[in-house]
Amino acid sequence: MKYEYKFVEVALRRGIKTRLGEAFNRCKEIIIEEASNGWRLK
């Protein structure tokens, strides 16, 4: 069985206004977006 891999860059803001958990929430949004296109996180 062959697998196809997709790498997605997660652009994060850095600075004093960056909120705790912002990186996690952005990753979660990307996973949900990609799942709607048929991709699965393993």
N, CA and C of each residue as an Amber inpcrd file, in Angstrom:
protein
   126
   0.8450000  -1.1750000   0.0000000   0.0000000   0.0000000   0.0000000
   0.8920000   1.2400000   0.0000000   0.6080000   2.1580000  -0.8860000
   1.3680000   3.3990000  -0.9650000   0.5990000   4.5020000  -0.2550000
   1.3500000   5.3860000   0.3510000   0.7520000   6.5180000   1.0420000
   1.1760000   7.8050000   0.3670000   0.3250000   8.7830000   0.4210000
   0.6470000  10.1110000  -0.0700000   0.7220000  11.0270000   1.1450000
   1.7730000  11.8040000   1.2240000   1.9650000  12.6900000   2.3630000
   1.7940000  14.1320000   1.9340000   1.2320000  14.9130000   2.8140000
   1.0490000  16.3340000   2.5440000   1.5840000  17.0960000   3.7530000
   2.4050000  18.0780000   3.4930000   2.9540000  18.9050000   4.5570000
   2.3570000  20.2990000   4.4390000   1.8880000  20.8180000   5.5500000
   1.2450000  22.1260000   5.5660000   2.0190000  23.0210000   6.5170000
   2.4120000  24.1850000   6.0200000   3.1200000  25.1350000   6.8690000
   2.1070000  25.8840000   7.7260000   2.4070000  25.9810000   9.0080000
   1.5410000  26.6980000   9.9310000   2.2330000  28.0040000  10.2820000
   1.7340000  29.0810000   9.7180000   2.3110000  30.4000000   9.9870000
   1.7780000  30.9030000  11.3290000   2.6820000  31.2110000  12.2120000
   2.2940000  31.6880000  13.5370000   2.8350000  33.0890000  13.7600000
   2.0600000  33.8630000  14.4670000   2.5050000  35.2140000  14.8060000
   3.3010000  35.1400000  16.0980000   4.3070000  35.9610000  16.1750000
   5.1010000  36.0600000  17.4000000   5.0910000  37.5070000  17.8610000
   5.0420000  37.6670000  19.1270000   5.0600000  39.0100000  19.6770000
   4.3720000  39.0400000  21.0180000   4.2880000  40.2240000  21.5610000
   3.7250000  40.3460000  22.9050000   2.2160000  40.1450000  22.9220000
   1.5690000  40.2460000  21.7560000   0.1140000  40.0660000  21.7050000
  -0.2960000  38.6410000  21.3690000   0.6570000  37.7250000  21.2320000
   0.3410000  36.3360000  20.9380000  -0.2850000  35.7060000  22.1790000
  -1.4470000  35.0910000  21.9820000  -2.1620000  34.4950000  23.1100000
  -1.7260000  33.0600000  23.3450000  -1.8010000  32.6360000  24.5780000
  -1.4920000  31.2640000  24.9480000  -2.4850000  30.3320000  24.2570000
  -1.9880000  29.2870000  23.6060000  -2.8500000  28.3310000  22.9330000
  -3.1670000  28.6970000  21.4960000  -2.6830000  29.8340000  21.0210000
  -2.9820000  30.2670000  19.6560000  -2.4230000  29.2850000  18.6260000
  -1.2210000  28.7760000  18.8550000  -0.6010000  27.8190000  17.9240000
  -1.4300000  26.5360000  17.8640000  -1.8660000  26.0550000  19.0130000
  -2.6930000  24.8370000  19.0430000  -3.9850000  25.0500000  18.2760000
  -4.6270000  26.1720000  18.4930000  -5.8930000  26.4440000  17.8170000
  -5.7120000  26.5520000  16.3130000  -4.6100000  27.1460000  15.8570000
  -4.3630000  27.2470000  14.4140000  -4.1300000  25.8630000  13.8160000
  -3.3880000  25.0100000  14.5200000  -3.1660000  23.6380000  14.0390000
  -4.4840000  22.8890000  13.9530000  -5.3190000  23.0560000  14.9500000
  -6.6230000  22.4010000  14.9690000  -7.4750000  22.8480000  13.7780000
  -7.4620000  24.1410000  13.4640000  -8.2160000  24.6540000  12.3190000
  -7.7250000  24.0310000  11.0150000  -6.4080000  23.9250000  10.8670000
  -5.8430000  23.3400000   9.6440000  -6.2320000  21.8750000   9.5220000
  -6.1840000  21.1260000  10.6140000  -6.5620000  19.7100000  10.5840000
  -8.0150000  19.5640000  10.1570000  -8.8930000  20.3980000  10.6780000
 -10.3110000  20.3480000  10.3250000 -10.5070000  20.6920000   8.8480000
  -9.8050000  21.7270000   8.3680000  -9.8980000  22.1170000   6.9560000
  -9.4460000  20.9790000   6.0370000  -8.3080000  20.3720000   6.3620000
  -7.7740000  19.3040000   5.5150000  -8.6450000  18.0510000   5.5850000
  -9.2340000  17.7690000   6.7370000 -10.1180000  16.6140000   6.8790000
 -11.3400000  16.7560000   5.9780000 -11.8090000  17.9840000   5.8000000
 -12.9690000  18.1880000   4.9230000 -12.6120000  17.9280000   3.4630000
 -11.3030000  17.9050000   3.1500000 -10.8320000  17.5890000   1.7970000
 -10.4070000  16.1360000   1.6600000 -10.6740000  15.3160000   2.6770000
 -10.3880000  13.8950000   2.5930000  -9.0790000  13.4650000   3.2160000
  -8.2780000  14.3900000   3.7310000  -7.0040000  14.0380000   4.3670000
  -7.2580000  13.6100000   5.8000000  -6.4030000  12.7360000   6.2990000
  -6.5020000  12.2650000   7.6810000  -5.1460000  12.4060000   8.3530000
  -5.1690000  12.8750000   9.5890000  -3.9460000  13.0250000  10.3790000
  -3.6670000  11.6920000  11.0650000  -2.4990000  11.1530000  10.8330000
  -2.1120000   9.8700000  11.4600000  -0.9070000  10.0650000  12.3280000
